[in-house]
Amino acid sequence: MPYYSSLTDSEWETIEPILHEILPKNNRTRPCNWTKREILDGIFYQLKNGCNWQDLPKDLPPYSTVYWHYKQWRSQGVIK
């Protein structure tokens, strides 16, 4: 279910190649259950609505996952 804060397909096509360049390489042993687009949609939802992280809609990734990525990307300068 898209929200007003969700990325459109054209926005995602613009952002996706940039993410591959600016995100640090990950040495994970198993793939993430959520796409970067879904995680960004969760971050944008929280930033647009100003809700608590725990109040993210249930059709977005779990708030703990979204918040963890937000903290990591913010500390690495990906999000300012």
Secondary structure by P-SEA (a helix, b strand, c coil): ccccccccaaaaaacaaaaaaccccccccccccccaaaaaaaaaaaaaacccccccccccccaaaaaaaaaaaaaacccc
